[in-house]
Amino acid sequence: MPHSCSTSHPHRIRPIYEPAQLRPQGRPTHAEIARLAYSYWEARGRKHGHAVEDWLRAERDLNKRA
């Protein structure tokens, strides 16, 4: 789909990191969750179709550790 913005400026994209001072105390970062979810995907033999399940599992497991 072509870009529909009338100005030529970069769009804001969520960073893959979240500085500790900007996130709630002890909460995992987006990057930490992504790394763990990726490891679950690899451990399952890289089979597709479980991305949301892996993400939620990683988020839950990291929150337990906090």
Summary of the structure (lengths in Angstrom):
residues: 66
radius of gyration: 15.9
end to end distance: 41.1
largest distance: 45.7
contacts: 118
relative contact order: 0.15
helix: 48%
strand: 0%
